[in-house]
Amino acid sequence: MKLFLLVFRQHLRHCLLPAMLLLAGLCVTAASLPTERAAARYGPRAVVLYREWNQLLSGLQGVEERQKLSEVNQFFNRRILYREDIDNWGVQDYWATPLEMFGKGAGDCEDFSIGKYISLLVLGVSPDKLRLVYVKARIGGPGSTISQAHMVLAYYPSPSAEPLILDSLVTSIDTASQRPDLLPVFSFNAQGLWVGTRSSDVSKLTRWRQVMDKMKNEGFIF
């Protein structure tokens, strides 16, 4: 448990300079949604979900951040089906924009996390408070030694605070200490990459750059 919290906090304190250079120019200071016309490119299902999403975000302007987290988490967990990339896109690994995900009505853990991350930016949550976190998720019960790669969104109320975890597979928003089944490997956002004491493969950050570029082409403003 202590290791889990330590690694999460190290993500805040130990920003790697190479990653900052890699992600230079992608710092999100504000965000807004594309038009409904952009959503229509992905079909009628995308339009329906886009309208619901836009209505949700419009209704959450001005409310306290904890409510924003709860409503955004519920929207994606309830309205989007969880589906692996191989079944959704026919490839092993694909990072979808929110509009692409709406077109399918389904996504995997990366897609959920990206959708929640973008939603909270649009709602005015500081990017400094948000990290997309790759974890090793233990499956099969408390005594299991089996784990699988997974992604969640972490929200830090303050730099020294214990993060809250938004998970595509869990309806509740729990603190890091309440999720001993998750071991963080590395975390990132549009501002940089954070790695704890464990070695990790960060090659997938290329996909992060690609999905950010796709969102900009769809009309998201960062």
Salt bridges, closest charged atoms under 4 A:
GLU36 OE2 - ARG51 NH2 2.70
GLU52 OE1 - ARG79 NE 2.67
GLU65 OE1 - LYS129 NZ 3.04
ASP93 OD2 - LYS204 NZ 3.54
ASP93 OD2 - ARG207 NE 3.07
GLU100 OE1 - LYS214 NZ 2.92
ASP167 OD1 - HIS150 NE2 2.79
ASP167 OD2 - ARG179 NH2 3.00
ASP181 OD2 - ARG179 NH2 2.91
